[in-house]
């Protein structure tokens, strides 16, 4: 009997809306027996196979998982395509593929997790609230894969936060581990001090944490209502100093994106304070970082600063692509009133910056 037998029993049970206790009652066995079957730690007596296949109205081949190999190959191919379209920013094709996959495999946790993501990726989340709650709770009740469980919790946090139910959002926040127990942080302390693998793990963790730090600081600089423009500029400049200290060789990897955001904010606040020379320099740096992230978004980057010791950072696995590139996105920001300043309309330096980087703007990377 194949090891997929337990997965098949569990999927059939869930599809029927039965608990392990209810299935056990139907078959005249203990719930512990059903639990062992589903964990592939034990198998039912052969005399149960016909009753099981009759109860679920499936063939013995299906019950015993003989179709599982092809099914798994199909799902892995779908997941590979989903990841490809996500990376290149073709979210329309990605979402269509996810919806079709969910119709075919509505009880595969990997597919369900992706489906929940597109349910939550709408402007008015109330329209999908009940389905999101149902599917997230299904994962939390039935799935043993921690990655999918954490994804479900994160979606519920986002759901209740957007609905203004902050108490309920915090209930789910408290179900997550402390940052000191994250996978990336714990990996930093597995190997001995003279093992190169230890520092590879530290380099990866540091890259991601600096990205988070820069994003958090930019949020303070952009939205903290207690700050005036002088304070905002000070906060954002401190973020730039942190980045310069960690990435002295300009090998920011994924942090180029955060730096483009930060310098664009500095352009705005310097302009509002009539510090036009500083503003234009910040604008230029925003485009420099935007162009840099576009150049490496699909690459494995070899970092050169002494902190990272030649660490290879795979942007294909970490960069969540958009259909447009970063330079195009920066140009789009100028259509917003908060970044529109009349004093630049006839400014030669301003126009030179825009003309220089307009050549690198790509609205749809999938067409390149």
N, C-alpha and C positions, 0 to 999 in steps of 0.2 A: 504494500500500500504506500502511495507517495506521501511525502510530507505536506502536500497541499491539501490533504483531506481535512485537516482541522480548519484551514482557511475557508474551504468550501462550506463546511457545516456552519461556520459562523456567519458567512455571507447569506446563506439560505435562511438561517434563523432570523437575522436582522431584517432581511427582506420581508419576512412574514410578520415582523413587529413583535417577536416573541423574546422574552427573557430566557436566560439559561434555566431558570426554575420552571417556567412554563413548558419548555421543550422536554425537560426531564420528566415532568408530570405526564406528558403525552406518551412518552416512551416507556414509562415505568422504571426509570433509573434515577440515581441521585444527581442533584445539580453539580456535585463535585466531579462526577463522571463526565458530564457534558463539558465542564470547564477543562478537564484534562484532554478531551478530544480536540477542543479548539486550540489548545496550546501545543498540540502535536506531542503530548507527553504520554498518550495512551490511545488505544483504539477500541471501538466497540466490538463485542462478540460478532462473529460472522452472521449470526441469526438476526442481527439488527439491521443489516444492510438493506434487505428488501423492504422492511417496514419504513426505514428512513427514506429510501428512494420513492416509495409510495406516498409517504407523508408530504414530502416536498415536491412531488410530481416531477421528478427528474430521472434521467437514466442512471444506471450504475456507473457508466463511464464518467458522467458529469459529477456524480457523488464522490467518486474516487479520484477526481482531479486529473483525468486523462486529457482533458482539454486545457488544463492549466498552463502548459508550456506555451502554446500558441497565444493564449490570452495574455500572458505576461509579456511575451514578445510584442504584441500589439500595443499594450499599455506603455511599455518602455519607448517604443517608436513615437507614440503620441506625445509623451512627456518630453522627448528630445526635440520634437517639432515645436512644442509650446515654448521651450526654453530658447530655441533659435529665434522665433518671432518676437519673444519678449526682448531679447538682447538687441535686435536690430530696430526695435521700436514700432513694429507692425502690430499694434495692439488690436486692430480690427480683426485681422486674420487669427491672432492668438485667441481672442475671445470667442470667435466662431468655432474654433477647434475645441476649446474647452467645453462649450455648450454641447457640441456633438458628442464629445467623449463622455460627458456626464449622463447623457441619455443612454449610452451604450453600457457604461460601467458606473452606475449610480451608487455602488457600495464599495468602490475602491477608494481608500482614504486619500491616496495621492491625487486622484482626480477630483474628489470632493473638496479637498483643500484649495485647489486652483479655482474651482467653481465658486466657492465662498468669496474668494478674493474679487472676482468680477461682480458678484452680487453687491459687495461693499463699495466698489469703485463707481459710485453714482452720486450725482449731486444731492438728490433727496433720498437719504438712506432709509427713511420710514417706509418707503414702498416695498423694501425687501426685508424689513426688520424681522418678521416672523420666520421667514425661511432661513435667514442667517442664524437666528437663535436656535432653530431646530437642528440645522446641520452642525453647528458648532457643538451643541450639547450631545449630538449623536457621536461626534468624534471624541469628546471628553468621556463619554460613557463606554464606548466600545473599542477605541483605538489605543494600542499600547506603545505606539511609536511616539516618543517624546517630541520630536520635531513638529509633527502634525498637531499634537496637543497644545504646544506653545503657540503655534500659528492660530489655532482656534481661539485661544485666550486673547491673543493680540487683536484679533478681529472683534471680539466682544468688547474689549477695552475701547477700541476705536468707535464701535457702534454706540455704546452708552455715553461716551464722551461727546459725540456729535449730537446725541439726543438731549444732552444737558443733564443726564442722570449720572452725576459725578460720584455719588456714593456707590452705585453699582459698578461703575468703572473701577473704582478703587478696590472693590471686593476681588475682582479678577486680577488687578495689579498685584495684590498680595499673594496670589497663587504662583507668581513667578519667583525664581530664585534670586537671591541677592547678586549683584554684579560680580562679587568676588567668587561666585560659584559658577560663572559662565563657562561654557566649553572652551572658548578661546583663552580665557585667563588661566584656567586650570591646566591647560596644555603647556603653559609656559614653565611649569614646575615639575614636569614628568621626568626629564632626563637630567643626568649629572652636569655639573658646571662646565666640564670640559667636553661636552657632547655638542657638536655643531647643530644637531636637530633642535636643541633647546633654543638657540638663538634665531633659528628660522621661524619657530613658533612665536617667539617674542616679537620679531619683526612684523609678522602678519598681524598680531594683536595690536601692536603700536600703531600701525597704519590705520586700522579700523577705529581705534580709540581716538586718535588725533582727528580723524574725520568727524567723529561724534562731538568732540570738544569744540572744533571750529564751528560746526552747525549750531551747537547750543549757545556759543558766544554770539554768533550772528543773530540768533533769536532774541537775545537780550538787547543787542544793539539796535535791532529793527523794531521791536514791539514793546519793550518795557515802558509803560506809560509814565513812570516816575523820572525818566531821563530827559534832559534837554539835548539839543543838537551837539553841544560841546561834549557832553558825557557820552553820547552815542559814538561820536568820532573817536573818543579816547578808548572806549571798549573795543571797537572794531580794529583800531590800530594795534591794540594789545594782541588781538587774534593774529594779526599779520606777523607780529614779533615771534609768537609761538611757532607759527608755520616756518618762518625763516630759520629759527633755531633747530627745528627738527629736520627740515629739508634744505640744508644750506646749498645743495647742489641742484636745486630746482627739480628734484625727482619726487614731486608731490603725489604721483599716481592718482588715485581717486580723489584726493584732496584738492586737485586743481579745480574741481567743480565748486567746492565750498569757497575757495579763494576767489573765483569769478563772482560769486554771489556777494562776498564781503566787499570786494573792491567796487562793485556796482552800487552797493549801499553807501560806501564812502563817497562815490561820485555824487550821489544825491545830497548827502548831508553837507559836504563841502560846498556844493553849489548853493544850497539854501543859506549858507553862512557867507556867501560871496567870496569864497576862497577858490577862485576859478583855476588857478594854476595847479593847486593840489587836486582839484576835482578832475581836471583833464588827465593828469598823471594817473589817477585812480581808474579812470575810464580805460586808459590804454592798458593798464595792468589787468583789468577785468577781461579784456579781449585776449590778452596774452595767455591767461590761464584758460579761457574758453577754448582757444585754438589748441592749447596743449592737451586738454582732455579729449578733444576730437581726434587728435593725432594718435592717441594711444588706447582709445576705448575698446578696440578689438585686438589688443596685443598683450604679450607677456613682457612686462617692463623690468629691465635689470636696473635696480637702484644702485647708485654710486657713492652716496654719502657714507661716511665711516659708521654712522649709527646702524645702518642696515646691511653693511658688509656684503654688498653685491647680491642682496636678496632678490629673487624673481617674484614679481607681483602679477598675478594673472587677472587682467582686467576683464577677460571674458566671463569669469565666474563672479565678479563682484559689481560690475558696472551695470546698472539697470537702465537700459537704453531708452531713448526717446526717438520718435520718428525724425524730428529735426535734430540738427547738431547743436552744440552749445553756443556757437557763434550766432546762429540764427535765433536761438532763444534770447540772447542778449539784445539783439536788434529789436525783438518783439517787445522788450520791456520799455523801449522808448515811446511806444504807443500809449503807455499809461501816463496819466496826468502827473503823478508824483516824480516822474523822470523827465518831464518836458519843461525846459527852461528857455524862455525867449532870448535871453542874452547870448545863446550859442548859435542862433539862426544864421548869423553872418560871421561866425568865428572860424578863421582859417584852420587853426590847429584841430578844432573839433571836427570839421569836415574832413580833414586829412586822415584822422583816426578812423572815422566811419568808412571812408573810401578805401583805406588800406585793408580793413577786415571784412568789408562787404563781399570781397572776392572769395572768402572762405565760408560764407554762410550757405548752408544746405538745408532746404525745407524738408526734404524727404530722402533720408539716407538709403532707403530701400531701392531708390531709382538710380543710385550711383553704380 
